[in-house]
Amino acid sequence: MKFVTAKTPLAVAVGLLVATSVWAKVPASEAEQLGKELTCVGAIKAGNKEGTIPEFTGKWLGAPAGVAHVQASGKHPVDIYADEKPILVITAENMDKYADKLSDGQKAMFKKYPKTMQLPVYKGHRDFRYTDETCVILKKNALESEVAADGLSIKGHFGAINFPIPKTGQEVIWNNLLPTRAYTETIIRDMANVLSDGSMSFGRMGNRNLDMVNMPEKLGTPVEGPMAYSTTRGMLPEREKGGVTNSVEPTNFGKDKRLAWSYDPGTRRVRQVPEYGFDQPMTGTGGKMTIDSDRLFNGSPERYNWKLLGKKEMYIPANNFKIHQATVKYADLLKPGHANPEFMRYELRRVWAVEGTLKEGFRHLYGKRVLFVDEDTGQAVASDMYDARGQLWQQALINYYYSFDIKAWHAGTSFYHDLNSGGYMGYNLFQERPLGPILNKGDLTPAMFTPEAARNAGN
């Protein structure tokens, strides 16, 4: 894996290749770069010298001028780059030319599907920005946030990533756990388990998520208490219809655990799930997703040693409004081996690479996982997962897009590829649903996620 070489004072200050074990606040001299040489979220504002990564403009906050948008309506996102065409298509034949900007998982996909796998690369855009309030919190977090409890909690403030200038793998992982995102989300999402021959089975879930990190009244307050609440309601297949799981996520995994309660429609009883998370299979995914692989990694970081590998330029999904249009049909999108490249959009971006290696004495299906975190958002966009023998097993990606509802980036449709079986999971599909995600409507409360609420939702 090739990383960007630190050649300038700015690069040294940002720590492109630093993987120090010191977990501390950054000095004021570094934090002062936020909003100047760095964007407020800590990304390098300048483009690269080749001009293949653009300078950050941040010219739009929310919907661009002339784009019709109804807040929290659940309408599918508007594709503001619909007229653009790829400037480059990476294939198995030319991938060696771009190998230093591809992950091992991406290279493995080209080798497994040499005739069909493509990465359509578009002109890069860094046009959207966070709110001024978010940027204020980012500056405060840079000066004050610290990792605590041996990596199982942090001291910081709600409303933005806590480490805009990260120095360790733990800090980057916590950025992915506590980003700026929707504080309420309601969605009915489809899931497609695509087998190697192209046949598929579908699942459907109703989801409600209440993210306490980004609640308006909590912005800028200390990181403490619950992180998030969620409800998952089974709708398809029929055998899972009516099942409901409510869960609550803590911010301090050293003191608290993720708790979950499940309602079984067969017995009409609610029971607490003994342990919820880690490598338990996610319902309806045919074993291709674990609970902690949603958003590529979530939950307690306790089972892995996290090493910051550095920052690199990489072709990743970005600005992909295209794939989320209501005109996209699953039959056209979901092809054998991988999604139809016609609906994908990649850009060359800078990412932080973090390697998680399973700790001695702990168990997990993934012996190692490498996450690639977009410097412009602090959120993981791609991941390579390895089995207990150290063999590359899965390659996964998320198609993020800027949501006008939340004035931040939202995790859209994702794909989890099993490099052994040749199948994959299409997750968080809503293209054929009447509505997409309903974001920041502000209609959810913690009382909706109790054990009793699980029983009521199932009935």
Secondary structure, DSSP 4 states (H G I P E B T S, - for coil): -------SHHHHHHTTT-------PPPHHHHTTBTTTB-TTS-BSS--TTSSSPPP---BSSSPTT----TT--PPPP-TTTT---SEEE-TTTGGGGGGGS-HHHHHHHHHSTTT--EEE------B---HHHHHHHHHHHHH-EEEGGGTEEE-BTTS-S-SS--SHHHHHHHHHS-S--SEEEEEEEEEEE-TTS-EEEEEEEEEEEEGGG-GGGTTSBS-SEEEEEEEEEEESGGGTT-EEEEEEES-TTT---EEEEEETTTTEEEE-SS-STTSBPTTSTTS-BGGGTTSS-S--TTEEEEEEEEEEEEEE-S--GGG-TT--HHHHEETTEE-GGG--EEEEEEEEEEEEEPTT---S-SEEEEEEETTTS-EEEEEEE-TTS-EEEEEEEEEEEETTTTEEEEEEEEEEETTTS-EEEEEE-TTSS---EES-----GGGGSHHHHHHHH-
